[in-house]
Amino acid sequence: MCTQHPENTRLGERLADGCAHEADHENWSRRQFMKGIGMVTAGASVSLAGTPVQAFGGSSLLSKLAKLGTNRVLVMVQLRGGNDGLNTLVPINNDIYYNLRPGIAIPANSTLPLTNELGFHPSLAALESVFGDGDMAIVQGVGYPDPNLSHFRSTDVWLTGDESGAVVGTGWSGRHLHTAHPNFEESPPSAPLAVQIGNTSALLLQGPVSNMGMSLFSVDLFDRIAETGKFYDEENIPNTIQGDEITFMRKVANNSFRYASSIQDASESGSNEVEYPSNSPLATNLSIVAQLIKGGLGTSIYHVSIVGFDTHANQLSRHSQLLTYIAEAVSAFRADITAGGLEEEVLVMTFSEFGRRVGQNGSAGTDHGTAAPMFLFGAGVNGGMYGAQPALDDLDNASNMKFNTDFRSVYSSILLDWFGLDPADVNQIFGGEFPQISLVENPTGVNVDNPSIPSSITLSQNYPNPFNPSTTISFSLKRSLPVTLDVYDVSGRLVSRLIDSVIPSGDHYFRFDAGQLSSGLYIYQLRTDGYTVSKSMTILR
């Protein structure tokens, strides 16, 4: 039995907590079920290959993405239950890892080497070449301050982008519904701006008023909706306050049903050109996503999930199978997208509500923990390792790993560099500014509210790169602007501020001396009036 569980752990997060743990899971499962059948949110979906497909439209972020005119797509893969990061990226030379996991640690000689210190779990073999080709980024030790180890609360944190402890009813992509798209109910877009595959309603797409998340499992019912464009009668409703509310909600729901024909048309126009693994729900869901993307649906964000990562018992075989599902499904999806010539336009990102504890428990598994890795895949990814593996000899007060990278740094980096969203909008979505990570090879760099800024600012790649001990960072301004130029390590820690003043127009060159900084990847970030751009550089001692 693992002894790494002090008294200040949350009751219910461990298998050993007995009834409290069962109640915690019952609440979590009930909550997911209620969302899946539409008892928490209202909306619509259709069925493709027997899988419910939900369409979303009521979100200011999605509205802003539609205005950008980009063809880029983000596919979010949620690993539900809390993925064990230590057995995913194995610290092959760490004695603490092997001592605390005598029955479930992955032998170093069976891993797939990534670095001198880390190896892939052998079940991720299908991703080894993806990482080697530079089409995979790994962000290590991702989490947030004062982590909550309840499934549903931590899931909410990741979906809302808020870890303050307050109950937030909107997702990070569903903020300020009426600010950017106030006429959504009267003039809905012709195609869904986001699509979720599966039963779970996506809180990340929940706006202040609506979330199109009700599942329609009947094909016959879908056919009727696709033909008429409506399911609910908007007439014959009492002329009362309650009647007005019913009318409004029915209009929202009927508007969402208009997407049924768009989804169906895209599924008929697109086709899968590779064979996906059988008996894998994730593979099935990703095959539908590929079908819709290749069919020209025009959706910016897709959300799929795979369950089973709550590995309290018998972890070795269960976790191995789950990682196989991920590796093979993602590999097939990427091959399918590439066959359609869309590999430069699609980014896949994985996330999980938390990690697992350092030590194994008494049931050959691991209990709820912290700080797990995130994976990003795509031809447009700036491949490599980001962040540091959490130290196993420097745990927090609850004997959990300390995170190194805030998950909102990953989210905001994608919104800024992949989609080209305005920095002010991104900061508003997350309630503040988070250090950017150069995860995207060719950032879009578009400013929605002030489109003249990208053409007036250029941040160049530092030279030389890699460097030791100094390098030159250059940028150009076409007009005088207040400028901040900072250098961060990959954990988001500010290591140097090079500029914080008004800079005149023209070309500017600043020499950066690494001093005593260790070898590794660093981010330099230029911020000015409503615009932020970042690039990465490498110190090689």
C-alpha positions in Angstrom: 0.0 0.0 0.0 1.3 3.4 -1.0 1.9 5.7 2.0 2.1 9.0 0.0 -1.4 10.2 1.2 -1.2 12.8 4.0 -4.2 13.9 6.0 -4.9 17.0 3.8 -5.9 15.0 0.7 -9.5 15.4 -0.5 -11.8 12.6 0.8 -13.0 10.6 -2.1 -10.0 10.9 -4.5 -8.5 7.6 -3.5 -9.7 4.1 -3.9 -9.0 3.5 -0.2 -11.6 6.1 0.7 -14.3 3.4 0.2 -17.8 4.8 0.2 -16.7 8.4 -0.2 -14.8 7.4 -3.4 -17.8 5.5 -4.7 -20.1 8.5 -4.0 -17.6 10.8 -5.8 -17.7 8.6 -8.9 -21.5 8.2 -8.7 -21.8 12.0 -8.7 -19.4 12.4 -11.5 -21.1 9.6 -13.6 -24.6 11.0 -12.9 -23.5 14.5 -13.9 -22.0 13.2 -17.2 -25.1 11.2 -17.9 -27.4 14.1 -17.3 -25.4 16.2 -19.6 -25.3 13.5 -22.3 -29.1 13.2 -22.4 -29.6 17.0 -22.5 -30.9 17.4 -18.9 -28.3 20.1 -18.2 -28.1 21.8 -21.5 -30.3 22.1 -24.5 -29.5 21.7 -28.2 -29.3 19.2 -31.0 -27.2 16.5 -32.6 -27.5 14.0 -35.3 -26.4 10.4 -35.5 -23.5 9.2 -37.8 -22.4 5.6 -37.7 -24.5 5.2 -34.6 -22.7 8.0 -32.8 -24.4 11.2 -31.6 -22.9 14.3 -33.2 -23.7 17.6 -31.4 -23.6 21.0 -33.1 -22.7 24.2 -31.3 -23.1 27.8 -32.3 -23.7 30.1 -29.3 -20.2 31.2 -28.4 -18.4 34.5 -28.8 -15.0 32.7 -29.4 -16.6 30.6 -32.2 -18.1 33.8 -33.7 -14.7 35.5 -33.7 -13.1 32.4 -35.3 -15.7 32.5 -38.0 -14.8 36.2 -38.7 -11.1 35.4 -39.1 -11.7 33.5 -42.3 -9.1 30.8 -41.4 -9.5 27.2 -42.6 -7.6 25.9 -39.6 -9.2 23.3 -37.4 -8.6 22.2 -33.8 -9.6 18.7 -32.7 -9.6 18.3 -28.9 -9.3 14.8 -27.5 -10.3 14.5 -23.9 -8.8 11.7 -21.8 -11.6 11.3 -19.2 -10.7 10.0 -15.8 -7.2 11.4 -15.2 -4.4 10.1 -17.4 -1.3 8.8 -15.6 1.5 11.0 -17.0 4.3 9.1 -15.4 3.4 5.8 -17.2 2.8 7.7 -20.4 6.1 9.5 -20.4 8.3 7.3 -18.4 11.2 8.8 -16.3 13.5 5.9 -17.2 16.4 6.9 -14.9 14.4 8.0 -11.9 14.8 5.6 -8.9 12.0 7.3 -7.0 9.6 6.4 -9.8 10.6 2.7 -9.7 10.7 2.5 -5.9 7.2 3.9 -5.5 5.7 1.8 -8.3 7.2 -1.7 -7.7 4.3 -3.4 -9.5 3.2 -1.0 -12.2 6.3 0.9 -13.3 7.2 0.5 -17.0 10.7 -1.1 -17.4 13.1 1.2 -19.0 14.2 -1.3 -21.6 10.6 -1.6 -22.9 10.1 2.1 -23.4 10.5 3.9 -26.7 13.3 6.5 -26.1 12.5 10.2 -26.5 15.3 11.8 -24.6 18.1 10.6 -22.3 15.6 10.8 -19.4 12.2 9.9 -20.9 10.7 7.1 -22.9 7.3 6.6 -24.5 5.0 3.9 -23.0 5.5 0.9 -25.5 1.8 1.2 -26.4 2.5 4.6 -28.0 4.6 2.9 -30.7 2.4 4.3 -33.5 3.4 7.8 -32.4 7.1 7.3 -32.3 7.7 8.3 -35.9 5.2 11.2 -35.6 7.4 12.7 -32.9 10.6 11.9 -34.8 9.2 13.7 -37.9 8.6 16.9 -35.9 4.8 16.6 -36.1 4.2 16.1 -32.4 4.7 18.5 -29.5 4.8 17.3 -25.9 4.1 19.8 -23.1 5.2 18.3 -19.8 3.9 18.8 -16.3 0.7 20.7 -17.2 -1.7 21.7 -14.5 -3.0 24.7 -12.5 -2.5 26.2 -9.0 -4.2 24.5 -6.0 -5.5 21.6 -8.1 -8.8 20.1 -7.3 -8.8 16.3 -7.5 -12.6 15.8 -7.9 -13.3 14.5 -11.4 -16.2 16.8 -12.2 -14.7 19.9 -10.5 -11.3 19.5 -12.2 -13.0 18.8 -15.5 -14.9 22.0 -15.1 -11.6 23.8 -14.5 -10.1 22.6 -17.7 -13.3 23.3 -19.7 -14.0 26.7 -18.3 -10.4 27.9 -18.0 -11.1 29.1 -14.5 -9.4 27.6 -11.4 -10.5 30.3 -8.9 -12.8 27.9 -7.0 -15.9 29.7 -8.2 -18.6 27.7 -10.0 -18.4 29.0 -13.6 -21.3 28.1 -15.8 -19.6 29.0 -19.1 -16.7 27.5 -21.0 -13.6 29.3 -22.0 -14.8 29.3 -25.6 -18.3 30.3 -24.6 -17.7 33.6 -22.9 -19.6 36.8 -23.6 -22.2 35.1 -25.9 -24.0 38.3 -26.9 -21.0 40.5 -27.1 -19.6 39.2 -30.3 -22.7 37.5 -31.8 -25.7 39.2 -30.3 -28.1 38.2 -33.1 -27.3 34.5 -33.0 -30.9 33.5 -32.1 -32.3 35.6 -35.0 -29.6 35.0 -37.5 -27.7 31.8 -36.8 -24.7 30.8 -39.1 -25.4 28.4 -41.9 -23.0 25.8 -40.5 -22.0 24.8 -37.0 -18.9 26.6 -35.6 -18.1 23.7 -33.3 -19.0 20.0 -33.2 -18.8 17.4 -30.4 -18.8 13.7 -31.2 -20.3 11.6 -28.4 -22.7 11.8 -25.5 -21.0 14.2 -23.1 -22.1 17.8 -23.3 -19.1 20.1 -23.7 -19.0 22.8 -21.0 -16.2 24.5 -22.9 -18.7 25.5 -25.5 -21.4 26.7 -23.0 -22.3 30.3 -23.4 -24.4 32.4 -20.9 -27.6 31.5 -22.7 -27.3 28.4 -24.8 -25.3 25.3 -25.5 -26.5 23.2 -28.4 -25.9 19.8 -26.7 -29.0 17.6 -26.8 -28.4 14.3 -28.5 -30.9 13.0 -31.1 -30.2 9.2 -31.4 -33.1 8.5 -33.9 -32.2 8.6 -37.6 -35.9 9.0 -38.4 -36.1 12.0 -36.1 -33.0 13.5 -37.7 -34.5 13.1 -41.1 -37.6 15.0 -40.1 -35.5 17.8 -38.5 -33.3 18.0 -41.6 -36.4 18.3 -43.8 -38.3 20.9 -41.8 -35.5 22.7 -40.0 -37.5 22.6 -36.8 -38.4 20.2 -34.0 -40.2 22.4 -31.5 -43.4 24.4 -32.3 -42.8 28.1 -31.9 -46.5 29.0 -32.2 -49.4 28.3 -29.9 -47.4 29.3 -26.8 -49.2 31.4 -24.1 -48.5 35.2 -24.2 -46.9 35.2 -20.7 -43.4 35.8 -19.2 -43.0 32.0 -19.0 -44.3 31.7 -22.6 -41.8 34.2 -23.8 -39.0 32.2 -22.2 -40.3 29.0 -23.8 -40.5 30.7 -27.2 -36.9 31.9 -26.8 -35.5 28.5 -25.8 -37.4 26.8 -28.6 -36.0 29.3 -31.2 -32.5 28.6 -29.9 -33.1 24.8 -30.2 -34.7 25.1 -33.6 -31.8 27.2 -34.9 -29.4 24.5 -33.7 -31.3 21.9 -35.7 -30.6 23.8 -38.9 -27.1 22.4 -38.6 -28.4 18.9 -39.1 -28.5 19.2 -42.9 -25.0 20.8 -43.0 -23.6 18.0 -41.0 -25.4 15.4 -43.1 -24.2 17.0 -46.3 -20.6 17.1 -45.2 -20.7 13.5 -44.1 -22.0 12.5 -47.6 -19.4 14.7 -49.4 -16.4 13.5 -47.3 -15.2 10.0 -47.0 -12.5 8.1 -45.1 -9.6 7.0 -47.2 -7.8 4.9 -44.7 -8.9 2.0 -42.5 -9.5 2.9 -38.9 -8.9 0.4 -36.0 -12.0 -1.6 -35.2 -13.6 -1.8 -31.7 -12.2 1.6 -30.8 -14.8 4.3 -30.0 -12.1 7.0 -30.3 -11.2 5.8 -33.7 -14.8 5.8 -34.8 -15.3 9.3 -33.5 -12.2 10.6 -35.2 -13.2 8.9 -38.4 -16.4 11.0 -38.3 -14.4 14.1 -37.6 -12.2 13.4 -40.6 -15.3 12.8 -42.7 -16.8 16.1 -41.7 -13.6 18.1 -42.2 -13.0 16.5 -45.7 -16.6 17.1 -46.5 -16.2 20.9 -46.1 -18.3 21.4 -43.1 -16.2 24.5 -42.2 -16.3 23.9 -38.4 -13.3 25.3 -36.4 -13.4 23.2 -33.3 -14.2 19.5 -32.7 -14.3 17.7 -29.4 -14.1 14.0 -28.8 -13.3 11.9 -25.7 -12.2 8.5 -24.6 -13.1 7.2 -21.2 -11.4 4.8 -18.8 -8.3 6.7 -17.5 -9.4 6.5 -13.8 -7.0 3.6 -13.2 -7.4 2.9 -9.5 -7.0 -0.8 -9.9 -5.2 -3.2 -12.3 -3.7 -0.3 -14.2 -1.0 -2.0 -16.3 -3.3 -3.7 -18.8 -6.0 -1.1 -18.8 -3.7 1.9 -19.3 -1.8 0.0 -22.0 -4.9 -0.6 -24.0 -6.1 3.0 -23.7 -2.8 4.3 -24.9 -2.9 1.9 -27.8 -6.4 3.3 -28.7 -5.0 6.8 -28.7 -1.9 6.1 -30.7 -3.6 4.0 -33.4 -6.7 6.3 -33.7 -4.6 9.5 -34.0 -2.3 7.9 -36.5 -5.2 6.7 -38.7 -6.9 10.2 -38.4 -3.7 11.9 -39.4 -3.2 9.6 -42.4 -6.8 10.2 -43.4 -6.5 14.0 -43.2 -3.2 13.8 -45.1 -4.8 11.7 -47.9 -7.3 14.6 -48.2 -4.5 17.2 -48.5 -5.5 18.9 -45.3 -2.6 18.1 -43.1 -1.5 21.7 -42.7 -4.9 22.8 -41.6 -5.7 20.4 -38.7 -4.3 20.4 -35.2 -5.0 17.6 -32.6 -4.7 18.3 -28.9 -5.1 15.9 -26.0 -6.0 16.9 -22.4 -7.1 15.2 -19.2 -8.6 16.6 -15.9 -5.6 15.6 -13.9 -2.8 13.1 -13.6 -2.2 10.3 -11.0 -0.2 10.0 -7.8 3.5 9.2 -7.8 3.1 6.0 -5.9 0.9 3.0 -6.6 -1.9 2.1 -4.3 -2.8 -1.3 -2.8 -4.9 -2.4 -5.8 -2.1 -2.2 -8.5 -3.3 1.2 -9.6 -2.9 4.9 -8.9 -5.2 7.4 -7.3 -6.0 11.0 -8.4 -2.9 13.2 -8.8 -1.6 16.1 -10.7 0.6 17.5 -13.5 0.2 15.4 -16.6 1.5 15.9 -20.2 -0.5 17.3 -23.1 0.1 16.1 -26.7 -0.3 18.1 -29.9 -0.2 16.6 -33.4 -0.1 18.1 -36.9 2.0 19.2 -39.8 1.7 22.8 -38.4 3.0 21.9 -35.0 6.4 23.1 -33.8 7.4 19.6 -32.7 9.5 18.8 -29.7 9.5 18.8 -25.9 8.2 21.7 -23.9 8.3 22.2 -20.1 10.1 20.0 -17.6 9.1 16.7 -16.1 7.9 17.4 -12.6 10.4 16.6 -9.9 9.5 13.5 -7.9 11.7 14.6 -5.0 9.9 17.9 -4.6 6.2 17.3 -4.1 3.5 19.6 -2.8 1.9 19.4 0.7 -0.4 16.7 -0.5 2.5 14.6 -1.8 1.5 15.4 -5.4 3.8 16.6 -8.2 4.1 20.3 -8.8 3.0 21.5 -12.2 5.4 23.4 -14.4 3.1 24.8 -17.2 -0.4 26.3 -16.7 -2.9 24.7 -19.1 -4.1 28.1 -20.1 -0.7 28.9 -21.6 -1.3 26.0 -24.0 -4.9 27.1 -24.7 -4.0 30.7 -25.3 -1.0 29.9 -27.4 -3.3 27.9 -29.7 -5.9 30.6 -29.9 -3.3 33.2 -30.6 -0.9 31.4 -33.0 -3.1 28.7 -34.6 -6.3 30.7 -35.1 -4.8 34.2 -35.0 -7.3 35.5 -32.4 -6.8 39.0 -31.1 -4.6 39.0 -27.9 -7.1 41.2 -26.0 -9.9 38.7 -26.7 -7.7 35.8 -25.5 -6.8 37.6 -22.3 -10.5 38.3 -21.7 -11.4 34.7 -22.2 -9.0 33.5 -19.6 -9.3 36.5 -17.2 -5.7 37.4 -17.6 -2.5 36.9 -19.7 -0.5 33.7 -19.7 3.0 33.1 -21.1 2.9 31.9 -24.7 4.5 28.7 -25.9 5.7 28.5 -29.6 3.7 25.3 -30.3 2.7 26.5 -33.8 5.3 26.4 -36.6 3.7 29.2 -38.7 1.6 31.5 -36.5 -1.4 33.1 -38.1 -0.7 36.5 -36.4 -3.9 38.2 -37.2 -5.4 41.0 -35.0 -9.2 41.1 -35.5 -10.0 44.5 -34.0 -6.9 46.3 -35.4 -5.8 44.5 -38.6 -3.1 47.0 -39.4 -0.9 45.9 -36.5 0.4 42.7 -37.9 1.7 44.5 -41.0 3.3 47.1 -38.9 5.2 44.8 -36.6 7.7 42.0 -37.5 9.5 39.8 -34.9 12.4 37.9 -36.5 14.0 34.6 -35.5 16.9 35.2 -33.2 20.4 34.7 -34.7 22.4 32.6 -34.1 20.1 29.8 -32.9 20.9 27.6 -31.1 23.4 29.9 -29.3 25.9 30.1 -26.5 26.2 32.4 -24.7 24.5 35.3 -26.6 22.2 35.9 -29.5 20.5 38.8 -31.3 16.7 39.4 -31.2 15.4 41.8 -33.9 12.1 43.3 -34.7 10.8 46.2 -36.8 8.1 48.8 -36.2 6.4 51.0 -38.9 5.3 53.4 -36.2 6.3 54.3 -32.7 4.7 52.0 -30.1 5.0 51.0 -26.4 6.9 47.7 -26.5 7.7 45.0 -24.0 10.2 42.3 -24.9 10.4 39.4 -22.4 12.2 36.0 -22.2 10.5 33.1 -20.5 11.5 29.6 -19.8 9.1 26.9 -20.9 7.5 26.7 -17.5 6.3 30.3 -18.0 8.8 31.9 -15.6 10.1 35.3 -16.7 13.9 35.1 -16.8 14.6 38.5 -18.5 12.9 41.7 -19.5 14.8 43.3 -22.4 12.5 46.2 -23.2 9.7 48.0 -21.5 9.4 51.4 -23.1 8.1 53.4 -26.1 10.2 52.4 -29.2 10.4 54.5 -32.3 9.6 53.2 -35.8 12.4 51.3 -37.6 14.5 48.2 -37.3 15.7 47.3 -33.8 18.3 44.8 -32.6 18.8 43.7 -29.0 21.5 41.3 -27.8 20.5 38.7 -25.3 23.1 37.2 -23.0 22.0 33.9 -21.5 24.3 34.3 -18.5 24.0 31.4 -16.2 20.8 30.0 -17.8 20.9 26.3 -18.4 20.6 24.6 -21.8 17.1 24.2 -23.2 14.2 25.9 -25.0 13.2 29.5 -24.1 10.5 31.8 -25.4 10.9 35.4 -26.3 7.7 37.4 -26.5 7.1 40.9 -28.0 4.0 42.7 -26.7 2.7 46.0 -27.8 -0.6 47.8 -28.2 -3.1 44.9 -28.5 -0.7 42.5 -30.2 1.5 39.7 -28.9 3.9 37.5 -30.9 6.3 34.9 -29.6 9.1 32.8 -30.9 11.4 30.1 -29.4 15.1 29.9 -29.1 17.5 27.3 -27.8 20.5 27.6 -25.5 23.0 24.9 -26.2 25.9 24.7 -23.7 
